[in-house]
Amino acid sequence: MSSSKNVVELTDDNFEAEILQSDVPALVDFWAEWCMPCKMLGPVIDQLADDLAGRAKIAKLDTDSAQETARRFGITAIPTLMIFKDGQVVKKFVGLQQKADLKEAIEEAM
């Protein structure tokens, strides 16, 4: 779970409304509780959410509890991070990422 109030917790039920219909670019962190690299990425996701509050949406999707959405986007390795703009995936990262690289990619999508 996230420690930042700016991180949106996604489910199969709210993914469409929160991400695909979002009027700002959205970064989705596909993760799972048992994944150590995912846990290491957690603080980076929280910082991005705080840094970009109001300009971009930062969200996490637990692939164990939202399997339908994870399958829909072909998630086979975690952490996988996808940046969505206007309902489309514009960038995808797999594995641990640097905060600066993620922030730059989100800003490009703005």
Secondary structure as the mmCIF struct_conf table of DSSP 4:
data_model
#
loop_
_struct_conf.conf_type_id
_struct_conf.id
_struct_conf.beg_label_comp_id
_struct_conf.beg_label_asym_id
_struct_conf.beg_label_seq_id
_struct_conf.end_label_comp_id
_struct_conf.end_label_asym_id
_struct_conf.end_label_seq_id
BEND BEND1 SER A 3 SER A 3
TURN_TY1_P TURN_TY1_P1 LYS A 5 ASN A 6
STRN STRN1 VAL A 7 LEU A 10
TURN_TY1_P TURN_TY1_P2 ASP A 12 ASN A 14
HELX_RH_AL_P HELX_RH_AL_P1 PHE A 15 PHE A 15
HELX_RH_PI_P HELX_RH_PI_P1 GLU A 16 LEU A 20
TURN_TY1_P TURN_TY1_P3 GLN A 21 GLN A 21
BEND BEND2 ASP A 23 VAL A 24
STRN STRN2 ALA A 26 TRP A 31
TURN_TY1_P TURN_TY1_P4 GLU A 33 TRP A 34
HELX_RH_AL_P HELX_RH_AL_P2 MET A 36 ASP A 51
TURN_TY1_P TURN_TY1_P5 LEU A 52 ARG A 55
BEND BEND3 ALA A 56 ALA A 56
STRN STRN3 LYS A 57 ASP A 62
TURN_TY1_P TURN_TY1_P6 THR A 63 SER A 65
HELX_RH_AL_P HELX_RH_AL_P3 GLN A 67 ARG A 72
TURN_TY1_P TURN_TY1_P7 PHE A 73 GLY A 74
BEND BEND4 ALA A 77 PRO A 79
STRN STRN4 THR A 80 LYS A 85
TURN_TY1_P TURN_TY1_P8 ASP A 86 GLY A 87
STRN STRN5 GLN A 88 VAL A 94
BEND BEND5 GLY A 95 GLY A 95
HELX_RH_AL_P HELX_RH_AL_P4 LYS A 99 ALA A 109
#
